[in-house]
């Protein structure tokens, strides 16, 4: 399990092969069955998988704020082949960011179990995407999840000099600095 979690990183460059619809549906099902506060189940989803719809979403999402655009933004031929919109039904009581995080963790893990990488995207043009996705009144777009088979690797590396910014190595694989365990686990009582 720990090796699975170490490799389930953020991916931003993808092979241009489609994802089987069953894998995308399974990822939504994994999000749907995730734990949520008081079992309120206020999250909804939209799968974006047709090439035309994916192409319409692409200019409305923003990539890798820690990297220069020429390094962090996928180029043509590297872009995701699907997106899943994560929505909050504000007409239901008990909306929670914690529930959203748990759901997206389950969604991305289910996708990764099939070798499908993902990138959680909060820097998005919500008004334009809301129109494009034709969301009903009271349903708010929270995140877009970009999906595809990764065309690069992503490695955990030791943090140096307190710097947590991710970067690309010589072969353009992602390096993600992590604080040492002895820094994050304060004590065991």
C-alpha angles and dihedrals in degrees: 000000000000092000089050090052093046091056097041093090133141113286124195106175121061143188112248098241122116124252115235109255090233090062092053091047090048090052090053090047090053089053091045094055095044118118115272136179113280087346089275095149098203097160126100131182142209121201113215108195112136111102090237094052092044090051090051092052096045099078090047096062127071125217139215106344091192094060132063109263093248089059104033103041118077113242124222107293091032101063124117117272095212142019132200117208113215109210135188116217098215090185087075122074123247105038110182136185087208090060089050091053093048091049094049091048090054092044094052093044092052090050092047090052084069094043093259112140125208146197121206108221123200096154096081139131096256098181093051093043091048088056094043093049090043093226118194121243111279095026111106128196111236105169144351119221114208114210139191145116105289119246092194139042130247121209134191111230134182114270114246125206092349093296113146097174113123118228144178122259126217093285093045096254116143119256114199115194116217129192114247116265091243088061097051101039100068097183147329115230 
